[in-house]
């Protein structure tokens, strides 16, 4: 994501019921999501018009819809679904979605476990990649 306009929505927190183990699906836990979208924001900057591009409110609402409205076993699937929704909602160049589970039962002390994925719309390749 070099030399691109980036729309950032970071530190979104949700209580949800994702997880591989049944107790995760029953009790739920906190998830933290960061989204970075490579999208041309030139028109928004020139016109000062929210409707001229992708809004961070849209990104938040799509993320919330996936995290709190669906149930998945893996954080990788949650990240993929968020990326799918953002790609479907607006013409973008690339999206990076990071999903973190701060209260993961891993047998040791960690800040969080999670994943980060980068996706592009079908058939699109960023220059130099």
C-alpha angles and dihedrals in degrees: 000000000000124000092002133123106255127203107204129200109169137173097023107169125203137169108227144155104239123134148110094247124070094234090059089055092050102041101031126206144214120282125191119202132192121190128190117184123193101213133146106257096171094109092050090051093048098044102030085224119141092202090060093080150352115320125215086227088062091049091050094048093048090048092048091048091056099040098044101026102048134048123220137167099222134050087221089063092048090052092047092051092050090050090048092052094048093047090050093048102054141005104266136163099221142341131208116199123188119190119191131190107199095184099050118156098231103140094252144053117284135152090231145319122226147111142261122212133185120208136176130196112272114284094010122123122182114231114264095020 
